[in-house]
């Protein structure tokens, strides 16, 4: 079998695969999707493919899932948190504090059922991943090492070629899309005089007795370095730690890869460890080749959590949704709602959503407005840097404007050289919300979908091009953005200004008054009152409002108004919990109510 010279999938070290042109001599069985690796990312993608009823197979070189965790971290304690109690019963919110669970429909497959420890043992992760694969019946071929990958050009193929995979037994597998989830496990290579006498993290003894009474030099000051130092601290004479940069603490930088979790690299690792991929996680060199899991961290290196389970479980889902539309004409999932529910939809997501929270600056919610702003479609966790291609990638249309909801830190929020507890760090006034330093929601409004050029040449340090209008929801220490005056009222007014409409909820009496005094009815009255939806008004309710000075006493004419309302079948719309209803005294008074 003749092959051309193989080109590396990504730069040295750590060459895992090679791609070359392959003149097919035989046609092996074809699958739509091949997944390399049965670690967390590979199993997560397998789950989504299986739920969608797709043709796929996962290839794993070890006899069970999660082989990485059988060896790493060397001292067996994970630093991905397992916070079992949050004070809330909302499952989506609780995932914000569960950094180990994969996404599934089965509540038994939450990591909290596998460990009580805040920092679990690595063996619990191995057990969890095994149960995840077995319980869901994921199609994994164990003890199968893919030794070589080539391309077989075919105009009939989805991507213009098939991927030809050859395993260690010489068996050939063919697939239309290749999803690489092999992780990063190649140790750093050091090169200096005497480096041949240094031991690497991957091989150094974990028995403290081997270091009794010794002086130890540790190169590096990341997580693996401190993990090793802590293990031998009580038995050594001296421990010296040396690195090219100062210690970066994750609580100061707000980057989970800094000192708190296992770091697989040090120094300028981006070019050596991570492949060059697009914001859609597709290889820049081979169409149909996607990088998942830890290796996909090149998209958000030192910016977000895409290199860790609690981050890439959501980027894997985003890739699956992109593939569903590209190859199966399944549009990106969206919820269509009346415009009156716009404010509450945003408030719910920013207070509950885990993917939006964990993958801040990378995955954003997108709201597509319908004609005349009467309704909207809500798309969750779309790759923010692919915004210009949203219509092509999702099958949804953005003809009438859109909102983008992103989670962001302030530009001066922190850093390794800064005191994160500096005076006046916190912002508490809504008029200063744009100066918020801690993680907070930012809403961008565009009249038109930004172009690729606008996204590419956006202002420095901006995640998106300059919008038509922008709104910052003021930061909150507990990330609880539900204050009626501090959070919801400014948001609603911002949305109203963008849409030039009224988004409040009204009682039937107010809607009836609007029909007599206004040329343009608020959407709530159009979609509720005039469509006879909601609770029927009663005399006791009207009298209660009169006594509370929320409604003028129109008696005896008020009786006739109520009678006419009943005769027409008009009903009283329900006020939202955040907006119990306006006054019916005048149009001006209504504009000041939530």
C-alpha positions in Angstrom: 0.0 0.0 0.0 1.7 3.2 -1.1 1.3 6.3 1.0 2.7 9.8 0.6 4.7 11.4 3.4 2.6 11.8 6.5 1.9 15.3 7.8 1.6 15.8 11.6 -1.8 16.5 13.0 -0.3 19.2 15.2 3.2 20.2 16.0 5.8 18.3 18.1 6.0 17.1 20.7 3.0 14.7 21.2 2.4 13.5 17.7 -0.6 11.3 18.1 -1.9 11.0 14.5 -0.8 11.5 11.0 -2.9 12.4 7.9 -1.9 11.6 4.4 -3.6 11.0 1.0 -4.7 7.4 0.8 -5.5 5.7 -2.5 -8.2 3.3 -1.3 -7.5 -0.3 -2.4 -10.5 -1.6 -0.5 -13.6 -0.1 1.0 -13.9 -0.8 4.7 -17.3 -0.5 6.5 -18.2 3.2 6.6 -19.4 5.0 9.8 -20.6 8.6 9.9 -18.6 9.4 13.0 -15.4 8.1 14.6 -14.4 9.3 18.1 -10.9 8.7 19.3 -10.6 8.3 23.0 -13.0 7.2 25.7 -12.1 9.9 28.2 -14.6 12.5 29.4 -14.8 14.4 26.1 -15.1 11.2 24.0 -17.8 9.8 26.1 -19.7 13.1 26.2 -19.7 13.2 22.4 -20.7 9.6 22.2 -23.7 10.4 24.4 -25.0 13.1 22.2 -24.5 11.0 19.0 -26.3 8.1 20.6 -29.2 10.3 21.7 -29.5 11.6 18.2 -29.5 8.1 16.7 -26.3 8.6 14.7 -23.9 6.0 13.4 -20.7 6.2 15.4 -18.0 4.3 17.2 -15.5 5.2 19.9 -12.0 3.8 19.8 -10.1 3.5 23.1 -6.7 2.0 23.4 -7.1 1.0 27.1 -9.4 -1.8 28.4 -11.7 0.8 30.1 -12.7 4.5 29.9 -10.7 7.3 31.5 -7.3 5.6 31.3 -5.7 9.0 31.9 -7.1 9.1 35.5 -5.6 5.7 36.3 -2.2 7.4 36.4 -2.9 11.2 36.8 -2.8 13.1 39.0 0.1 11.2 40.4 -0.9 11.7 44.0 -4.5 10.8 43.2 -6.4 13.9 44.4 -8.4 15.8 41.8 -8.7 19.6 42.2 -11.9 19.8 40.2 -14.5 20.7 42.8 -17.4 18.4 43.8 -19.6 20.8 45.6 -22.6 18.7 46.6 -24.6 21.3 48.4 -25.5 24.8 47.0 -28.7 25.6 48.8 -30.6 25.3 45.6 -32.5 22.4 44.0 -32.1 23.7 40.4 -30.1 21.0 38.6 -28.8 23.4 35.9 -27.5 25.9 38.5 -25.9 23.1 40.6 -23.8 22.1 37.6 -22.0 25.5 38.1 -20.4 24.0 41.2 -20.1 20.4 39.9 -16.9 20.3 37.8 -16.8 16.5 37.2 -20.2 15.4 35.9 -20.9 14.8 32.3 -24.2 15.9 30.7 -26.9 13.3 30.4 -30.6 12.8 31.0 -30.0 10.3 33.8 -29.7 12.0 37.3 -28.0 8.9 38.6 -25.0 9.8 36.5 -24.0 12.9 38.5 -20.6 12.8 40.1 -22.0 13.7 43.5 -23.2 10.1 43.8 -19.6 8.8 43.4 -17.8 10.9 46.0 -18.5 13.0 49.1 -15.1 14.7 48.9 -14.9 18.3 47.8 -11.7 17.3 46.0 -12.4 13.7 44.9 -10.0 10.8 44.5 -9.0 10.0 40.9 -10.2 6.5 41.3 -13.7 7.8 41.7 -13.4 9.5 38.3 -12.4 6.2 36.7 -15.3 4.4 38.3 -17.7 7.2 37.2 -16.6 7.2 33.6 -16.9 3.4 33.4 -20.5 3.6 34.8 -21.3 6.4 32.4 -20.3 4.4 29.4 -22.0 1.1 30.6 -25.2 2.6 31.9 -25.9 4.5 28.7 -24.7 1.7 26.5 -22.2 3.8 24.6 -20.5 2.0 21.7 -16.9 1.9 22.7 -14.3 -0.5 21.2 -11.7 -1.0 23.9 -8.1 -2.2 23.4 -8.1 -0.6 20.0 -5.2 1.7 19.2 -5.6 3.9 16.1 -2.0 3.9 14.8 -2.5 5.7 11.5 -5.1 8.0 9.9 -5.2 8.9 6.2 -7.6 10.7 3.9 -9.4 9.1 1.0 -10.7 11.8 -1.3 -14.3 11.3 -2.5 -16.6 14.0 -3.9 -19.6 12.2 -2.6 -18.4 12.4 1.0 -19.8 15.0 3.4 -16.5 16.8 3.6 -14.9 15.8 0.3 -13.0 12.9 1.8 -13.3 10.0 4.1 -11.0 9.3 7.1 -9.3 5.9 6.9 -8.3 4.7 10.4 -5.9 1.7 10.8 -5.6 0.1 14.2 -2.8 -1.9 15.8 -4.1 -5.1 14.3 -4.2 -3.8 10.8 -8.0 -3.5 10.8 -9.3 -0.6 8.7 -12.1 1.7 9.7 -13.7 4.4 7.6 -15.7 7.4 8.7 -17.0 10.7 7.4 -16.2 12.8 10.5 -13.3 12.3 12.8 -13.6 13.6 16.4 -10.3 13.6 18.3 -10.7 13.4 22.1 -7.3 11.9 23.0 -6.4 14.6 25.6 -2.9 15.8 26.4 -0.6 13.4 28.2 2.8 13.9 26.6 5.3 15.2 29.3 7.4 18.3 28.9 10.8 17.9 27.3 13.5 19.9 29.0 16.9 20.5 27.4 19.8 22.0 29.4 23.1 20.7 30.6 22.4 18.0 33.1 18.7 17.7 32.2 19.3 14.0 31.7 19.5 13.6 35.4 16.1 15.3 36.1 13.0 13.2 36.8 9.7 14.2 35.2 6.4 14.4 37.0 5.2 11.4 35.0 7.9 9.1 36.5 9.0 10.6 39.9 8.4 8.5 42.9 5.3 9.3 44.9 6.6 7.6 48.1 7.9 10.3 50.5 10.3 7.8 52.0 12.4 8.1 48.9 13.2 11.7 49.7 14.0 11.5 53.4 16.8 13.9 54.3 17.3 15.2 50.8 17.5 18.6 49.2 15.1 18.8 46.3 14.9 21.3 43.4 11.6 21.4 41.6 11.5 23.1 38.2 8.1 24.8 37.8 5.6 26.4 40.1 2.4 25.1 38.7 -0.1 22.6 40.1 2.0 19.5 39.5 5.0 21.2 41.1 3.1 22.1 44.2 1.4 18.7 44.3 4.8 17.1 44.4 6.2 19.5 46.9 3.3 19.0 49.3 3.8 15.2 49.2 7.4 15.3 50.3 7.4 18.5 52.4 7.5 16.7 55.8 10.6 14.5 55.0 13.0 16.7 53.1 15.7 19.1 54.3 15.0 21.8 51.7 12.7 22.2 48.7 13.6 24.8 46.1 11.1 25.8 43.4 12.3 27.5 40.3 10.3 28.8 37.3 10.5 31.5 34.6 7.5 33.3 35.9 5.9 34.1 39.3 3.2 31.9 40.8 -0.2 32.5 39.2 -3.0 31.7 41.6 -6.4 30.9 40.1 -8.3 32.9 42.6 -6.3 36.0 41.4 -6.4 35.3 37.7 -9.9 33.7 37.5 -8.3 31.1 35.2 -9.0 27.6 36.3 -5.7 26.3 34.7 -3.6 28.3 37.1 -2.5 27.1 40.5 -5.3 24.9 41.7 -5.5 22.1 39.1 -3.2 19.7 37.2 -1.2 21.7 34.7 0.0 19.7 31.8 2.5 22.3 30.7 4.6 25.3 31.7 6.0 28.3 29.9 4.8 28.9 26.3 2.9 25.7 25.9 0.2 27.0 23.6 2.2 26.4 20.4 3.6 23.0 21.6 0.7 21.3 23.1 -2.5 22.6 21.5 -3.6 22.2 17.9 -4.6 25.2 15.7 -8.3 25.0 15.3 -11.2 27.3 14.4 -13.6 28.7 16.9 -16.0 25.9 15.8 -13.4 23.4 17.0 -12.8 22.2 13.5 -9.2 21.7 12.3 -7.9 24.5 10.0 -6.2 21.9 7.8 -8.8 19.1 7.4 -12.5 19.7 7.0 -14.5 17.2 9.1 -11.7 16.8 11.7 -12.8 18.2 15.1 -10.8 18.5 18.3 -12.6 17.9 21.6 -11.8 18.0 25.3 -8.5 19.2 26.8 -6.8 19.6 23.4 -9.5 22.1 22.3 -8.3 24.6 24.9 -6.5 26.5 22.2 -9.7 28.3 21.5 -9.8 29.8 25.0 -6.3 29.2 26.5 -5.9 31.3 29.7 -9.3 32.8 29.1 -12.0 30.3 30.0 -12.6 26.7 31.2 -12.6 24.9 27.8 -9.6 22.6 28.8 -11.5 21.1 31.7 -14.6 18.9 32.1 -16.9 21.6 33.5 -16.1 23.6 30.3 -15.7 21.2 27.5 -18.8 19.3 28.3 -20.6 22.3 26.8 -18.2 22.9 23.9 -18.7 19.3 22.9 -22.5 19.9 22.9 -22.0 22.9 20.7 -19.9 20.9 18.2 -22.6 18.2 18.1 -25.2 20.9 17.4 -23.1 22.3 14.6 -22.7 18.8 13.1 -26.4 18.1 13.4 -27.2 21.0 11.2 -24.3 20.5 8.8 -24.9 16.9 8.0 -28.5 16.2 9.1 -30.3 19.5 8.5 -31.3 19.7 12.2 -31.6 23.4 13.1 -29.9 24.6 16.3 -32.3 24.1 19.2 -34.3 27.2 20.0 -37.2 28.2 22.1 -39.7 30.5 20.5 -41.5 32.9 22.9 -43.6 36.0 22.8 -41.7 39.3 23.3 -43.3 39.8 26.6 -41.2 37.0 28.0 -37.9 38.5 26.8 -36.8 40.0 30.1 -37.7 36.9 32.2 -35.9 34.6 29.8 -32.7 36.5 30.1 -33.0 36.8 33.9 -33.6 33.0 34.2 -30.6 32.1 32.0 -28.0 34.4 33.6 -29.1 33.2 37.1 -29.2 29.4 36.3 -27.3 28.4 33.2 -24.0 26.5 33.8 -22.6 26.5 30.2 -23.0 30.3 29.9 -21.4 30.7 33.3 -18.5 28.3 32.9 -17.6 29.1 29.3 -17.7 32.9 29.7 -16.5 34.8 26.7 -16.6 31.6 24.6 -20.2 30.4 24.5 -23.0 33.0 24.5 -26.8 32.9 24.3 -28.3 34.5 21.1 -31.8 36.0 20.9 -33.1 36.3 17.3 -35.9 38.9 17.0 -38.9 38.2 14.8 -40.6 40.8 12.5 -42.0 43.8 14.4 -40.4 42.4 17.6 -43.5 40.5 18.4 -41.6 37.3 19.3 -38.1 35.9 19.6 -36.1 32.7 19.3 -33.7 31.9 22.1 -30.5 29.9 21.2 -28.3 28.7 24.0 -24.5 28.5 24.2 -23.4 29.4 20.6 -19.7 29.8 20.0 -19.3 33.6 20.2 -16.5 33.9 17.6 -18.7 32.2 15.0 -21.4 34.9 15.3 -21.0 36.1 11.7 -21.8 32.6 10.5 -24.7 32.0 12.7 -27.3 31.6 10.0 -25.2 29.1 8.1 -24.2 27.1 11.1 -27.6 27.0 12.9 -30.3 27.2 10.1 -31.8 30.2 12.0 -32.4 33.6 10.5 -31.3 36.9 12.0 -33.2 39.4 9.7 -34.8 41.6 12.4 -32.0 42.1 14.9 -30.5 40.1 17.7 -29.3 40.2 21.3 -26.2 38.4 22.5 -25.9 37.5 26.2 -22.3 37.0 27.3 -20.7 36.6 30.7 -17.6 38.8 31.2 -15.1 39.9 33.8 -14.1 43.6 33.9 -11.0 44.5 32.0 -9.1 45.2 35.2 -10.7 42.4 37.2 -7.4 40.9 38.4 -4.1 39.4 37.4 -1.0 37.7 38.9 0.5 41.1 39.7 -2.6 42.6 41.2 -4.3 42.7 44.5 -7.8 41.4 43.8 -9.1 42.8 47.1 -8.1 46.4 46.3 -10.3 49.2 47.6 -13.4 50.0 45.7 -13.1 46.8 43.6 -16.8 46.1 43.9 -19.4 48.1 42.0 -22.8 48.4 43.6 -24.6 51.2 41.7 -26.5 50.4 38.5 -25.2 53.5 36.8 -21.7 52.2 37.2 -22.5 48.7 36.1 -20.1 49.0 33.1 -17.3 49.2 35.5 -18.1 45.9 37.2 -15.0 43.8 37.8 -16.4 40.4 38.8 -18.1 38.1 36.4 -21.4 39.6 35.2 -23.8 39.4 32.3 -23.4 41.8 29.3 -26.1 42.1 26.7 -25.2 43.3 23.2 -27.8 44.5 20.8 -27.3 44.5 17.0 -29.7 45.7 14.4 -28.0 43.4 11.9 -25.9 40.3 12.1 -22.2 41.3 12.3 -20.1 40.4 9.3 -17.0 38.2 9.4 -14.8 41.3 8.9 -16.4 43.1 11.8 -15.9 40.1 14.1 -12.3 39.7 12.9 -11.4 43.4 13.3 -13.3 44.1 16.5 -11.8 46.5 19.0 -9.0 45.1 21.1 -10.1 43.2 24.2 -13.7 43.1 22.9 -15.2 39.6 22.5 -17.6 41.0 19.9 -17.8 43.9 17.4 -19.2 47.2 18.7 -22.9 46.8 19.0 -25.8 49.2 18.4 -26.3 49.3 22.2 -24.8 47.5 25.1 -25.9 46.8 28.7 -24.0 45.6 31.7 -25.9 44.0 34.6 -24.2 45.2 37.7 -22.0 42.6 39.4 -23.3 40.6 42.4 -21.2 38.9 45.1 -23.4 35.8 45.0 -23.9 35.9 41.2 -27.6 36.5 42.0 -29.0 38.9 39.4 -32.7 39.0 40.6 -32.9 42.4 42.4 -36.0 44.1 41.1 -34.6 47.6 41.1 -30.9 46.9 40.8 -30.9 44.2 38.1 -34.3 43.6 36.4 -35.6 47.2 36.0 -32.5 48.5 34.2 -32.4 45.4 32.0 -36.1 45.8 31.0 -35.6 49.4 30.2 -32.6 48.7 28.1 -34.6 46.1 26.1 -37.5 48.5 25.7 -35.2 51.2 24.4 -33.7 48.8 21.8 -37.1 47.5 20.7 -39.1 50.8 21.1 -41.8 48.9 22.9 -43.2 48.3 26.4 -42.4 44.9 27.9 -44.3 45.2 31.2 -47.2 43.0 32.3 -50.6 44.6 32.8 -53.9 43.9 34.4 -57.0 43.8 32.3 -58.2 47.2 33.4 -55.0 48.8 32.3 -55.1 47.1 28.9 -58.7 48.3 28.5 -57.7 51.8 29.3 -54.8 51.6 26.8 -57.3 50.6 24.0 -59.1 53.9 24.6 -56.1 56.2 25.0 -53.2 54.8 23.0 -52.6 54.1 19.3 -50.1 51.4 20.0 -50.9 48.8 22.6 -48.1 47.2 24.7 -47.3 43.7 23.5 -48.6 42.2 26.7 -52.0 43.6 26.0 -51.9 42.6 22.4 -50.9 39.0 23.2 -52.9 38.5 26.4 -55.8 40.9 26.9 -57.0 41.0 23.3 -56.6 37.3 22.9 -58.6 36.6 26.1 -55.8 34.9 28.0 -55.3 35.1 31.7 -57.5 35.3 34.8 -61.0 36.7 34.6 -61.4 40.0 36.5 -63.8 40.0 39.5 -65.6 42.7 41.4 -63.8 41.8 44.6 -60.4 42.2 42.9 -61.5 45.5 41.5 -62.7 46.7 44.8 -59.4 45.6 46.5 -57.4 47.7 44.0 -59.7 50.7 44.6 -59.2 50.4 48.4 -55.4 50.0 47.8 -55.4 53.2 45.7 -54.1 51.2 42.7 -57.3 51.9 40.7 -59.7 54.8 40.5 -63.2 54.1 41.5 -65.1 54.4 38.3 -68.4 53.5 39.9 -71.0 53.6 38.6 -69.3 53.8 35.2 -66.7 51.3 36.5 -69.5 48.7 36.9 -70.5 49.2 33.2 -66.8 48.9 32.1 -66.5 45.6 34.0 -69.8 44.4 32.6 -68.7 45.2 29.1 -65.4 43.5 29.7 -67.2 40.3 30.8 -69.6 40.5 27.9 -66.6 40.7 25.5 -65.0 37.7 27.2 -62.0 39.9 28.1 -59.8 38.3 30.7 -57.1 39.6 33.0 -53.6 38.6 32.1 -51.4 37.2 34.8 -48.7 39.7 36.0 -45.2 38.2 36.1 -43.7 37.5 39.5 -41.1 40.2 38.7 -43.8 42.7 37.6 -47.0 42.3 39.5 -48.9 44.9 37.5 -49.1 48.7 36.8 -51.4 51.4 38.0 -54.4 52.0 35.8 -54.5 55.7 36.6 -52.7 57.0 33.6 -50.3 56.0 30.8 -47.5 58.0 32.5 -47.9 56.2 35.8 -47.8 52.9 34.0 -44.4 53.7 32.6 -42.8 53.8 36.0 -44.0 50.3 37.1 -42.0 47.0 36.9 
